[in-house]
């Protein structure tokens, strides 16, 4: 059936309401793209490489790679070459395996691709992985680039008792200069959250498979499909579910080919949508897809945005739903509603507004007739000559979730003209669609120059690590510098705008239609704060900002069985707590915005994922960045311009106190500074007496806070006299703090204190039950006593401080006069629960309620005076606060550790040493006169007896293969150098390895050649 083309009016309503607006949509859409030969304005004269995947008819869905199933494909997907006349050739047969991820070389003569060796369901692990290949198209010669290399952390698990899981090498992306970026799970980490099947990290190598190096140390969860841009940056999708964020969200980031200068392109601020599959048009515009994970087989809608924000404009809109800069996305909804895209990149628009990204069947072509053909969805965009876009489109519902689900996806290859938005599928041009197959991954077989006007993307020089960027970073260093200009400039409030005359986004006190701004502890904040966009702990003013905590972050080796728990599902260790307040002659110096200067600069380990927590003077977290960051060796990053300052021009670091030559750098690679009370201040005159807290320096390079080692001794000294069942009396508030009986695999007291909400059910015998209708404490709370990562909002912290700490009073929210009894809900002394309230009104009251602070400080002063318990020290309180703000870590391996068996739990080291070869560089070198190596291990330290350096060429009297480690001299802390007796005049190979004291090994192999500069 043919349908007449009528425009669909859905784009960019300048004054749309805060959340959703009904859009009037024209009733008829054309779902029949004409053949490309009918449009004589399109020069379709090139071959197309594509993947021909099985299709099982209209009644059975096939498997498509998408963010949560990047490694789950149907067997038998072939690599094909399609000619403009419609004829085609088989390039690589899928067989039991499958081909995926084709990418054309810059000269147009090679196609890189991934090949799954055995894609049959239930295939043995050793057969089920994938490797990277390249084919020379003129000669059909195939070169295998990877060979299933498996390089897990050797000291973080007993691999002898765990079979090797499949190794997936995927997403080959050529880089200028003859290198290749790709993703791989070869390091053996498992995803932190449960929805994706493999923890893929970014790697680079030469395009012959040599000089492999991990550059994605911030990929603690997963990364997918690197895509090179004309300016040399690489886009990649990242699984951004750190901390308490929604476990379904994927954002789009950019990174330099050496792993430096990461930056958000489209941040993951929606609850359940992935930004994945991206390309660039001839005019430089980026085309990215947004889709709902799992149920849509990777089909969604396209967004179009410029590669950079316009000159003089902020990069993004704000969190305010009414910000006119934020795109209204028709594709995110059902039935014609539109929703704002918070923090929209500058200049973004919809390219395919007819297609939905949400978890719904595609729109019917005739809105008044639900049985009419559906308009389908798009996937796999690819830039083509003349600013055209190749795409895969499937008609029909294109979903497996909501009815209608059939007919099944039928992917075909189509072209969108001129990079312009289209209002219906009929405006595309059909290239190929055989209903017996799913055609996917189309790639124009042309040179890069034909599409983009240049022979290859711009070459971005790697971080030199030559000691010239900062005097704090000598050449060859394994460290980097990180800082920022302001903690006043922030947009961490969910849904907040920036009031005129300030730089700080503020909570307005309102609630949107979903109620996500209800900040009572019983409320599940899955709608906004912490799980989607914001990360503010209650209500506070800028004057409470006191310090920043930098956390190192570790993933978990797949074979370890995760012998620990915390609310982030990953190890978080303290690198340091850095004071931000500065004083000069009794006054605080001002930053360029006219606010007290809160800039900082710190030296931290390179190649270690890290994040930030903003602290008040008590050491309580005020807000937390829930994103992984990294520095490469020798890198300096202080250009973020503020804390979550998305929609404002950055405050220049160069104009702040931390950039001054007399600023005292905080070296977190040498010791850990921790906030303390004034009596314990160890820093001397540089920490001005006008600050109300002190700073103490530890000898360690990292600080852990763990339940058994650090929290239980405090409870034993000061708490269990009142909180124990062993004396036969009922413990205070029903809270037992000395019960080691296992509950759900956890110590009983730990479970009731920190974990009882995690599984969605509560054992009320441990104390007063929650009053929410769901019968839980809500997602922000681990229990009645602890709010996840939010000591400032936790009842336990209030009791230790003797007052409420979250910026509100007991009267600001309803609370139960009798704990656990929702019929006693009161507010400001008045009973507000009434039986005549509607069920909805009663439900909202129960969900809005919070806990009150009542009684006295703990431990009770009377018990301390009587000698029944010991008083808590300031450091005891700060330790408990740190424990809560790190997600309540508990080591489940503590009882099994022996001198012969290292810890695989929280206190275990699951991060290999930082190792870098600063000289010689990979590939061409003008001269090679030395080997310069940087190495460090931020946690357990280096095992220098394991240090090994071998070459395939003689060095003085040492023949090839000799371990040259003893000939290296330490040039600076972390940097080691060997001067060669004579300059190298030919190509060579260097292999370097070192272990940490946990037994994890880092290895690098550097192949190089010598090409003297032309005179």
LUMDREN-217195 format. One record per residue (C-alpha): residue in one letter; x, y, z. Coordinates in steps of 0.5 Angstrom, whole numbers, padded with zeros to 4 digits, always signed. Layout:
BEGIN
aXYZ...
//
This chain:
BEGIN
x+0000+0000+0000x+0002+0007-0002x+0002+0013+0003x+0002+0020+0001x+0008+0024+0004x+0005+0030+0009x+0010+0033+0013x+0011+0031+0020x+0011+0038+0025x+0015+0036+0031x+0021+0040+0032x+0024+0045+0037x+0018+0048+0040x+0022+0054+0043x+0017+0055+0049x+0015+0048+0050x+0013+0047+0058x+0018+0043+0063x+0017+0036+0061x+0012+0034+0056x+0007+0037+0051x+0002+0034+0046x+0005+0035+0039x+0000+0035+0033x+0002+0031+0028x-0001+0030+0021x-0004+0024+0020x-0001+0020+0014x+0006+0019+0013x+0010+0015+0007x+0013+0009+0009x+0016+0007+0002x+0023+0010+0000x+0024+0010-0008x+0030+0007-0011x+0036+0011-0011x+0036+0010-0019x+0030+0015-0019x+0034+0021-0016x+0039+0023-0021x+0042+0028-0017x+0045+0023-0013x+0052+0021-0015x+0051+0013-0013x+0057+0011-0017x+0061+0007-0011x+0061+0000-0008x+0059-0001-0001x+0061-0006+0004x+0056-0009+0009x+0054-0014+0013x+0049-0019+0011x+0046-0022+0017x+0040-0028+0017x+0033-0026+0018x+0028-0031+0020x+0022-0029+0016x+0016-0024+0019x+0015-0028+0025x+0021-0029+0029x+0026-0024+0031x+0034-0024+0030x+0039-0021+0034x+0043-0015+0033x+0049-0012+0037x+0047-0006+0041x+0049-0003+0048x+0047-0009+0052x+0048-0015+0047x+0055-0012+0043x+0057-0020+0043x+0050-0023+0042x+0049-0024+0034x+0046-0030+0030x+0051-0034+0026x+0052-0034+0019x+0053-0026+0018x+0057-0025+0012x+0061-0019+0010x+0059-0017+0003x+0061-0012-0003x+0055-0009-0006x+0056-0005-0013x+0052+0001-0016x+0049-0004-0021x+0046-0008-0015x+0051-0014-0016x+0054-0016-0010x+0060-0021-0008x+0061-0025-0002x+0068-0022+0002x+0068-0026+0008x+0063-0032+0010x+0060-0032+0017x+0059-0040+0017x+0058-0041+0025x+0061-0035+0026x+0059-0028+0024x+0062-0021+0021x+0061-0015+0025x+0064-0007+0025x+0067-0006+0018x+0071+0000+0017x+0074+0003+0011x+0081+0005+0011x+0083+0012+0009x+0085+0010+0002x+0079+0006+0001x+0083+0000-0001x+0082-0004+0006x+0076-0006+0010x+0077-0007+0018x+0072-0012+0021x+0071-0016+0027x+0070-0024+0026x+0066-0028+0031x+0069-0035+0031x+0063-0038+0033x+0056-0035+0034x+0052-0041+0036x+0048-0040+0042x+0052-0044+0048x+0058-0044+0044x+0065-0046+0048x+0068-0040+0051x+0074-0042+0048x+0071-0041+0041x+0066-0036+0042x+0070-0030+0042x+0072-0025+0036x+0078-0022+0033x+0080-0017+0028x+0082-0017+0021x+0083-0013+0015x+0082-0015+0008x+0085-0011+0002x+0080-0010-0003x+0083-0010-0009x+0087-0017-0008x+0082-0020-0003x+0088-0021+0002x+0086-0022+0009x+0091-0020+0015x+0089-0023+0022x+0091-0017+0027x+0089-0020+0034x+0089-0027+0036x+0085-0028+0042x+0090-0025+0047x+0088-0025+0054x+0091-0021+0059x+0088-0021+0066x+0090-0018+0072x+0095-0024+0075x+0094-0022+0082x+0087-0021+0083x+0084-0027+0082x+0086-0035+0082x+0085-0036+0075x+0087-0043+0075x+0081-0044+0078x+0077-0040+0073x+0076-0042+0066x+0078-0037+0061x+0072-0033+0058x+0071-0031+0051x+0076-0025+0049x+0072-0020+0044x+0076-0016+0040x+0071-0011+0037x+0070-0004+0034x+0076-0003+0029x+0077+0004+0028x+0083+0007+0023x+0087+0013+0026x+0092+0017+0022x+0099+0015+0022x+0098+0008+0021x+0095+0006+0028x+0088+0003+0030x+0083+0004+0036x+0079-0002+0038x+0075-0005+0044x+0077-0011+0048x+0075-0015+0054x+0082-0018+0054x+0084-0015+0061x+0078-0019+0064x+0074-0014+0068x+0067-0016+0069x+0061-0010+0068x+0060-0007+0074x+0052-0007+0073x+0048-0013+0070x+0046-0011+0063x+0052-0011+0059x+0055-0018+0057x+0062-0015+0056x+0067-0010+0059x+0070-0007+0053x+0076-0002+0054x+0079+0002+0049x+0086+0000+0046x+0090+0002+0040x+0095-0001+0036x+0099-0001+0030x+0095-0003+0024x+0099-0009+0023x+0097-0011+0030x+0104-0009+0034x+0105-0004+0039x+0098-0006+0043x+0097-0001+0049x+0090+0000+0053x+0088+0007+0053x+0081+0007+0056x+0083+0006+0064x+0077+0010+0065x+0073+0005+0062x+0071+0001+0068x+0064-0001+0066x+0065-0001+0058x+0066+0002+0052x+0063+0001+0044x+0065+0003+0037x+0070+0008+0037x+0069+0013+0031x+0075+0018+0028x+0073+0025+0027x+0076+0030+0022x+0079+0034+0027x+0083+0028+0030x+0078+0026+0036x+0075+0019+0037x+0068+0019+0039x+0066+0013+0043x+0060+0010+0047x+0061+0009+0054x+0057+0006+0059x+0056+0011+0064x+0052+0008+0070x+0058+0010+0076x+0055+0010+0083x+0048+0010+0084x+0046+0012+0077x+0041+0009+0073x+0044+0002+0070x+0042+0003+0063x+0045+0009+0061x+0050+0010+0055x+0053+0017+0053x+0057+0019+0048x+0064+0022+0049x+0071+0024+0045x+0078+0022+0047x+0084+0023+0043x+0088+0017+0040x+0093+0017+0046x+0087+0017+0051x+0088+0024+0053x+0083+0030+0053x+0077+0026+0054x+0070+0030+0054x+0063+0029+0054x+0059+0030+0047x+0052+0028+0049x+0052+0026+0057x+0048+0020+0059x+0043+0024+0063x+0037+0020+0061x+0034+0014+0065x+0034+0009+0060x+0037+0011+0053x+0043+0010+0050x+0047+0014+0045x+0051+0010+0041x+0052+0009+0033x+0055+0015+0030x+0059+0018+0024x+0061+0025+0021x+0058+0028+0015x+0062+0031+0009x+0060+0038+0012x+0063+0036+0019x+0056+0035+0023x+0056+0029+0027x+0050+0024+0027x+0049+0020+0033x+0043+0015+0034x+0039+0015+0041x+0035+0009+0042x+0032+0005+0048x+0037-0001+0050x+0035-0009+0050x+0028-0009+0047x+0029-0005+0040x+0035-0009+0037x+0039-0002+0037x+0034+0001+0033x+0032+0009+0034x+0032+0016+0032x+0038+0020+0029x+0041+0027+0032x+0045+0032+0029x+0050+0037+0032x+0056+0041+0030x+0063+0038+0032x+0064+0044+0037x+0060+0049+0040x+0059+0056+0037x+0065+0061+0038x+0062+0065+0044x+0057+0060+0046x+0057+0055+0052x+0057+0048+0050x+0051+0045+0053x+0044+0047+0055x+0043+0047+0063x+0039+0042+0067x+0033+0047+0067x+0027+0043+0063x+0025+0050+0061x+0032+0052+0058x+0030+0054+0051x+0037+0051+0049x+0035+0044+0050x+0032+0040+0045x+0025+0038+0045x+0025+0030+0043x+0019+0027+0039x+0023+0021+0039x+0023+0020+0046x+0016+0018+0047x+0010+0015+0045x+0003+0018+0042x+0007+0025+0040x+0009+0027+0046x+0016+0031+0046x+0021+0031+0052x+0027+0036+0053x+0034+0033+0053x+0037+0036+0059x+0044+0039+0057x+0043+0039+0050x+0049+0040+0046x+0049+0047+0043x+0046+0047+0036x+0043+0040+0036x+0037+0038+0032x+0033+0032+0030x+0035+0029+0023x+0029+0023+0023x+0024+0026+0028x+0019+0021+0025x+0023+0015+0029x+0022+0014+0036x+0028+0012+0041x+0024+0010+0046x+0021+0003+0048x+0015+0003+0044x+0013+0001+0037x+0014+0005+0032x+0009+0010+0030x+0003+0008+0025x+0003+0012+0019x-0004+0014+0019x-0005+0016+0027x-0012+0015+0026x-0011+0008+0024x-0007+0004+0029x-0007-0002+0024x-0004+0002+0019x+0004+0000+0017x+0009+0003+0022x+0014+0008+0020x+0020+0004+0023x+0026+0006+0026x+0034+0007+0024x+0041+0005+0026x+0048+0004+0023x+0049+0011+0020x+0055+0012+0016x+0058+0018+0012x+0058+0018+0005x+0060+0023-0001x+0057+0029-0002x+0054+0030+0005x+0050+0024+0004x+0048+0019+0010x+0048+0011+0009x+0043+0008+0014x+0040+0002+0016x+0032+0003+0016x+0027-0003+0018x+0020-0001+0017x+0014-0004+0022x+0014-0003+0029x+0022-0005+0030x+0021-0007+0037x+0020-0013+0042x+0017-0010+0048x+0010-0007+0046x+0005-0009+0041x+0005-0010+0036x+0012-0013+0035x+0011-0016+0028x+0013-0016+0023x+0020-0018+0025x+0026-0013+0024x+0027-0012+0016x+0034-0008+0016x+0035-0005+0009x+0040+0000+0006x+0038+0007+0005x+0041+0014+0004x+0039+0020+0007x+0040+0026+0002x+0045+0032+0004x+0045+0031+0011x+0038+0035+0012x+0032+0033+0017x+0027+0028+0014x+0020+0028+0016x+0018+0021+0014x+0021+0015+0011x+0019+0016+0004x+0024+0022+0004x+0030+0016+0004x+0032+0013-0002x+0033+0005-0002x+0039+0002-0004x+0038-0005-0002x+0033-0009+0002x+0033-0017+0001x+0027-0019+0006x+0031-0026+0006x+0036-0022+0010x+0038-0016+0015x+0043-0012+0011x+0047-0008+0016x+0053-0004+0017x+0054+0000+0010x+0060+0003+0009x+0062+0007+0002x+0068+0004-0001x+0071+0011-0002x+0077+0014+0000x+0077+0019+0006x+0078+0025+0002x+0072+0024-0003x+0068+0025+0003x+0071+0030+0007x+0076+0033+0003x+0083+0031+0006x+0087+0025+0006x+0086+0023+0013x+0084+0026+0019x+0088+0031+0023x+0094+0028+0027x+0093+0030+0034x+0100+0029+0037x+0100+0025+0043x+0102+0027+0050x+0109+0028+0050x+0111+0027+0057x+0117+0030+0056x+0117+0035+0062x+0115+0041+0059x+0108+0042+0061x+0110+0043+0068x+0116+0043+0073x+0112+0038+0077x+0112+0033+0072x+0119+0031+0070x+0120+0027+0063x+0118+0020+0063x+0113+0021+0069x+0108+0016+0071x+0103+0021+0074x+0099+0027+0071x+0096+0034+0074x+0089+0035+0075x+0085+0041+0078x+0079+0046+0077x+0078+0053+0077x+0072+0054+0081x+0067+0050+0086x+0062+0055+0086x+0061+0055+0079x+0057+0048+0079x+0050+0045+0076x+0049+0039+0080x+0042+0041+0083x+0038+0036+0079x+0033+0041+0074x+0036+0047+0077x+0038+0053+0073x+0043+0059+0074x+0040+0065+0077x+0041+0071+0074x+0048+0074+0078x+0050+0068+0080x+0054+0062+0077x+0051+0057+0081x+0045+0053+0079x+0040+0053+0085x+0034+0048+0087x+0028+0052+0086x+0024+0048+0091x+0019+0046+0086x+0018+0039+0084x+0016+0037+0077x+0010+0032+0075x+0014+0026+0076x+0016+0028+0083x+0023+0027+0083x+0025+0033+0087x+0022+0030+0093x+0028+0029+0097x+0025+0025+0103x+0029+0019+0105x+0023+0015+0103x+0023+0017+0096x+0026+0013+0091x+0030+0018+0087x+0031+0014+0081x+0028+0020+0077x+0033+0025+0078x+0038+0027+0083x+0044+0021+0083x+0041+0016+0079x+0040+0021+0073x+0043+0028+0073x+0045+0031+0080x+0049+0029+0085x+0047+0034+0091x+0047+0031+0098x+0041+0035+0101x+0041+0043+0101x+0047+0047+0102x+0050+0054+0101x+0056+0055+0097x+0059+0058+0104x+0059+0050+0106x+0064+0048+0100x+0070+0047+0104x+0075+0041+0100x+0075+0036+0095x+0076+0029+0096x+0079+0025+0090x+0078+0018+0089x+0081+0012+0085x+0076+0007+0082x+0077+0000+0081x+0073-0005+0077x+0073-0012+0079x+0077-0018+0075x+0072-0023+0072x+0074-0029+0076x+0075-0026+0083x+0067-0027+0084x+0067-0020+0087x+0069-0021+0094x+0067-0015+0097x+0060-0010+0097x+0059-0003+0096x+0053+0001+0093x+0057+0003+0087x+0060-0004+0086x+0067-0002+0085x+0072+0000+0089x+0073+0007+0091x+0080+0009+0095x+0082+0016+0097x+0087+0019+0094x+0087+0025+0098x+0082+0031+0101x+0084+0038+0099x+0082+0044+0102x+0079+0049+0097x+0079+0055+0102x+0085+0060+0102x+0086+0066+0106x+0090+0072+0105x+0091+0078+0111x+0084+0075+0114x+0081+0075+0107x+0079+0070+0102x+0082+0072+0095x+0077+0072+0089x+0076+0068+0083x+0075+0071+0076x+0067+0071+0078x+0068+0075+0084x+0067+0069+0088x+0072+0066+0094x+0077+0062+0090x+0076+0055+0090x+0081+0053+0085x+0086+0047+0086x+0091+0043+0083x+0094+0036+0085x+0099+0031+0082x+0095+0024+0082x+0097+0017+0079x+0096+0017+0071x+0092+0011+0068x+0088+0010+0074x+0080+0012+0074x+0078+0017+0079x+0073+0022+0081x+0071+0028+0085x+0067+0029+0092x+0066+0036+0094x+0066+0036+0102x+0064+0041+0108x+0069+0042+0114x+0066+0036+0117x+0068+0032+0111x+0061+0030+0109x+0060+0030+0102x+0056+0036+0099x+0056+0033+0092x+0059+0028+0088x+0061+0027+0080x+0059+0020+0078x+0063+0019+0072x+0070+0016+0071x+0076+0020+0069x+0083+0019+0067x+0090+0022+0066x+0095+0019+0061x+0102+0020+0064x+0105+0027+0063x+0098+0030+0062x+0095+0036+0065x+0088+0037+0066x+0085+0043+0069x+0080+0046+0063x+0073+0044+0066x+0072+0051+0068x+0068+0049+0074x+0064+0043+0078x+0059+0041+0073x+0059+0047+0069x+0055+0045+0063x+0052+0051+0060x+0056+0057+0062x+0063+0059+0059x+0069+0056+0063x+0072+0060+0069x+0079+0060+0066x+0084+0056+0071x+0090+0061+0069x+0087+0067+0073x+0086+0063+0079x+0090+0062+0085x+0092+0055+0084x+0095+0057+0077x+0100+0062+0081x+0107+0060+0082x+0107+0060+0089x+0101+0055+0090x+0103+0049+0094x+0101+0043+0089x+0098+0037+0093x+0102+0031+0091x+0097+0025+0092x+0102+0020+0089x+0107+0021+0095x+0102+0022+0101x+0095+0022+0103x+0092+0029+0106x+0086+0028+0110x+0081+0033+0113x+0082+0033+0121x+0080+0037+0127x+0084+0044+0128x+0088+0040+0134x+0091+0035+0129x+0093+0040+0124x+0100+0038+0121x+0101+0043+0115x+0104+0049+0118x+0103+0056+0116x+0101+0055+0109x+0094+0052+0112x+0092+0059+0115x+0089+0059+0122x+0083+0062+0120x+0080+0055+0117x+0076+0052+0122x+0079+0045+0121x+0086+0042+0120x+0090+0037+0115x+0094+0031+0117x+0098+0028+0112x+0099+0020+0112x+0105+0016+0110x+0100+0012+0105x+0099+0013+0098x+0092+0011+0098x+0087+0011+0104x+0082+0005+0105x+0076+0005+0109x+0073-0002+0110x+0067-0005+0115x+0071-0010+0119x+0078-0007+0119x+0076+0001+0121x+0068+0001+0123x+0067-0005+0127x+0073-0003+0132x+0069+0004+0133x+0063+0000+0134x+0066-0004+0139x+0069+0001+0143x+0063+0006+0143x+0057+0003+0141x+0055-0004+0142x+0054-0003+0150x+0048-0001+0148x+0047-0004+0141x+0047-0012+0143x+0043-0017+0144x+0048-0021+0148x+0046-0018+0154x+0039-0020+0154x+0036-0013+0153x+0033-0011+0147x+0038-0006+0143x+0037+0001+0143x+0032+0002+0137x+0033-0005+0135x+0039-0004+0132x+0044-0009+0133x+0052-0008+0132x+0055-0014+0134x+0052-0019+0130x+0056-0023+0125x+0051-0028+0123x+0050-0028+0115x+0044-0025+0112x+0044-0025+0105x+0051-0027+0104x+0053-0021+0109x+0055-0020+0116x+0048-0019+0120x+0050-0012+0123x+0053-0010+0116x+0046-0012+0113x+0041-0008+0117x+0046-0002+0118x+0047-0001+0110x+0044-0006+0106x+0037-0008+0107x+0034-0004+0102x+0039-0007+0096x+0034-0013+0095x+0028-0009+0095x+0025-0013+0102x+0026-0011+0109x+0026-0016+0115x+0023-0011+0120x+0025-0015+0126x+0031-0011+0126x+0028-0004+0128x+0022+0000+0126x+0019-0002+0119x+0019+0003+0113x+0012+0007+0112x+0013+0007+0104x+0008+0004+0101x+0013-0001+0097x+0015-0003+0104x+0022-0001+0102x+0027+0005+0105x+0027+0007+0097x+0033+0007+0093x+0037+0013+0096x+0037+0009+0103x+0041+0003+0104x+0037+0002+0110x+0034+0006+0116x+0040+0009+0118x+0045+0010+0112x+0043+0013+0105x+0048+0011+0100x+0054+0016+0099x+0050+0021+0103x+0053+0021+0110x+0050+0028+0110x+0043+0025+0109x+0044+0019+0114x+0041+0018+0120x+0047+0015+0123x+0051+0021+0122x+0046+0025+0125x+0046+0021+0131x+0054+0022+0131x+0054+0029+0130x+0048+0031+0135x+0044+0034+0130x+0041+0034+0123x+0046+0035+0118x+0042+0036+0111x+0040+0043+0111x+0033+0042+0112x+0029+0041+0119x+0024+0036+0122x+0019+0040+0120x+0020+0041+0112x+0017+0034+0111x+0012+0029+0114x+0015+0024+0119x+0012+0019+0123x+0011+0021+0130x+0011+0013+0132x+0017+0010+0128x+0014+0005+0123x+0007+0008+0123x+0004+0012+0117x-0002+0013+0120x+0002+0018+0125x+0004+0022+0120x+0005+0029+0122x+0009+0036+0120x+0011+0042+0124x+0007+0039+0130x+0001+0038+0126x-0002+0031+0124x-0003+0031+0117x-0006+0024+0116x-0013+0023+0115x-0017+0017+0113x-0021+0021+0108x-0015+0023+0103x-0015+0019+0097x-0011+0013+0096x-0006+0017+0091x-0006+0023+0096x-0004+0018+0102x+0001+0014+0097x+0004+0021+0096x+0005+0023+0103x+0008+0016+0105x+0013+0017+0099x+0014+0024+0101x+0016+0023+0109x+0023+0023+0111x+0026+0021+0118x+0027+0026+0124x+0033+0027+0128x+0031+0026+0135x+0034+0024+0142x+0041+0026+0143x+0048+0025+0141x+0051+0018+0140x+0054+0015+0144x+0050+0018+0150x+0053+0023+0154x+0051+0019+0160x+0054+0013+0158x+0060+0016+0157x+0061+0019+0163x+0059+0013+0167x+0065+0009+0163x+0060+0005+0160x+0063+0007+0153x+0069+0011+0150x+0067+0017+0147x+0068+0018+0139x+0074+0022+0137x+0073+0027+0131x+0077+0022+0127x+0072+0016+0129x+0066+0020+0126x+0070+0022+0120x+0072+0015+0119x+0064+0013+0119x+0063+0019+0115x+0068+0017+0110x+0065+0010+0110x+0058+0012+0108x+0061+0017+0103x+0065+0011+0099x+0058+0007+0099x+0059+0003+0105x+0065-0002+0103x+0065-0009+0106x+0071-0014+0105x+0068-0021+0104x+0075-0024+0104x+0078-0022+0110x+0078-0028+0114x+0081-0032+0108x+0087-0028+0107x+0094-0031+0109x+0101-0030+0107x+0100-0034+0102x+0094-0032+0099x+0093-0025+0098x+0086-0021+0099x+0081-0021+0093x+0076-0017+0097x+0076-0010+0098x+0083-0009+0100x+0086-0013+0095x+0089-0009+0089x+0085-0010+0082x+0089-0005+0078x+0096-0007+0075x+0102-0002+0075x+0102+0004+0071x+0107+0003+0066x+0109+0007+0060x+0115+0008+0055x+0116+0015+0054x+0122+0014+0049x+0123+0011+0044x+0116+0013+0041x+0112+0008+0037x+0113+0008+0030x+0118+0013+0027x+0123+0016+0031x+0129+0021+0028x+0134+0018+0033x+0134+0013+0039x+0139+0014+0044x+0136+0012+0050x+0130+0008+0053x+0126+0012+0058x+0120+0008+0062x+0115+0011+0067x+0112+0006+0072x+0108+0007+0079x+0103+0003+0083x+0099+0007+0087x+0096+0002+0092x+0101-0004+0094x+0107-0001+0090x+0112-0004+0085x+0115-0011+0086x+0122-0008+0083x+0125-0015+0083x+0120-0017+0077x+0122-0011+0073x+0124-0013+0066x+0127-0010+0060x+0129-0014+0054x+0130-0012+0047x+0131-0016+0040x+0138-0012+0039x+0144-0012+0043x+0145-0006+0048x+0153-0006+0049x+0156-0013+0051x+0149-0015+0052x+0146-0020+0047x+0139-0019+0045x+0134-0022+0050x+0138-0020+0056x+0134-0017+0062x+0137-0010+0062x+0133-0008+0068x+0139-0007+0073x+0142-0002+0068x+0137+0003+0069x+0138+0009+0073x+0132+0013+0077x+0132+0019+0073x+0126+0022+0078x+0121+0019+0082x+0117+0014+0078x+0122+0015+0072x+0128+0010+0070x+0133+0011+0064x+0138+0007+0060x+0142+0011+0056x+0144+0007+0050x+0152+0006+0048x+0151+0008+0041x+0145+0011+0037x+0140+0006+0034x+0140+0006+0026x+0135+0001+0025x+0128-0002+0027x+0128-0005+0034x+0123-0008+0039x+0123-0007+0047x+0119-0011+0052x+0118-0008+0059x+0114-0011+0065x+0113-0010+0072x+0109-0013+0078x+0106-0010+0084x+0106-0013+0090x+0099-0016+0089x+0102-0020+0083x+0099-0016+0078x+0103-0015+0072x+0104-0010+0067x+0107-0011+0060x+0108-0007+0054x+0112-0008+0047x+0114-0003+0043x+0116-0003+0036x+0120+0003+0033x+0124+0005+0027x+0129+0010+0026x+0128+0015+0020x+0132+0021+0021x+0129+0028+0019x+0131+0030+0012x+0136+0036+0012
//
